[in-house]
Amino acid sequence: MKSRTLILMFLAFINFTHIVDSMLIMPLGDLFIETFDLTAGQFGLLVSIYAYAAAVSSLIAFFYLDTFDRKRALLTMFSGFGIGTFLCAFAPSYEILVLLRMLTGFFGGVIGALVLSIVSDLYKFEERGKAMGVLMAAFSAASALGIPAGLYLATLGSWHTPFFIIGLLAMVVAIVVAFVFPSMTDHLALIDKNRSPIHTIKKTLNDHNQLWALLAGFVLVFGHFLIIPFISPYLIKNVGLTQNDISLQFLFGGLATIFTAPAIGYLTDKFGVNKIFVTTMLLCFIPVVLITNMSFTPVWIVLLVTTSFFVFASGRMIPANTIITAAAGVNNRGSFMSIKSALQQFAIGLAGTVSSMIVWINDDRLYEGYNIVGYCSVLFGIVTIFLLRKVHVAEGN
């Protein structure tokens, strides 16, 4: 098998492309709302539909993902994701864009589960924190490079342009992976050849450790994404930022986490997942409350707060994913990652829906109720701290 480091770098780059795509709708939110004259609820649907479709595909993958070569599964889903994103660039209306985002989400939703499954297959639990840090660095690069570049392309041309570029790039990467990525079939020897979908469900439901891990992951993601959909529109309308300032928000936040994500991964391996998770979670509450309660504020202060949010929000995901991915053994890791992905994608979609029910746009085109969303996010973060303590490392890690 090729070098683990080489595989990890490819996986990080795959993460980069599909993270940029899944994130791009939100910083372009004000542009979509103005272009299509959307309500908060309609914008919430545009954000959430990707996640709902991803949840459906991840649920299907729950039954079958462990029965395929990891490479073949990754290549199929990533190719479909690239084609869906490319087609989004040609959407002539809001309704068609929603349908194409649903198609893209159906393929893109399984990518995260596949990437985590491959990393968990390649790296033992004791060294997995560093690998997770590298994957989170891809998120950082997507924020620091991909999102600002996408916003720049949107202002230079139109909102169609970044989707055209991302889709094209994803299809090129898929071709490269087809020739360079090794087959990964070691897990096939460990699964029950006669297992059925019912057997797969029972195996998960009878394992309380996996259930606690899935619940912790769901609550963590739900709490995080409650505030995400309306950050950019709120900062533009209520706080006074421009679209270019939003690009700086992602640039500085992404650059900061490029350095902090690997460091937090190292600290996770050194001091343990629970200590680092609790620390980063508590620190994350500060920027969450500040962001969701801001009024007109100098740009440099806003960027300081949003950068700290990037650092601690992404940082808490590293120890959380380290222990959650270790809740299942190698023989059903793909299935577990798929149901984890399905639940978390559903959490993202549900968070967008709930957030759009709480937040509204008043007659002055300002956003109301966002502070309530922030307090709810903190509450679910506290719940996650207690849930994650119930998860332990399964055999085979």
Buried (B, 14 or more C-beta within 10 A) or exposed (E): EEEBEEBBEBBBBBBBBBBBBBBBBBBBBBBBBEEBEBEBBBBBBBBBBBBBBBBBBBBBBBBBBBBBBBBBBBBBBBBBBBBBBBBBBEBEEBEEBBBBBBBBBBBBBBBBBBBBBBBBBBBEBEEBBBBBBBBBBBBBBBBBBBBBBBBBBBBEEEBBBBBBBBBBBBBEBBEEBEEEBEEBEEBBEEBEEEBEEEEBBEBBEEBEBBBBBBBBBBBBBBBBBBBBBBBBBBBBBBBBBEBEBBBBBBBBBBBBBBEBBBBBBBBBBEEBBBEBBBBBBBBBBBBBBBBBEBEEBEBEEBBBBBBBBBBBBBBBBBBBBBBBBBBBBBBBBBBBBBBBBBBBBBBBBBBBBBBBEBBBBEEEEEBBBBBBBBBBBBEBBEBBBEBBBEBEBBEBB
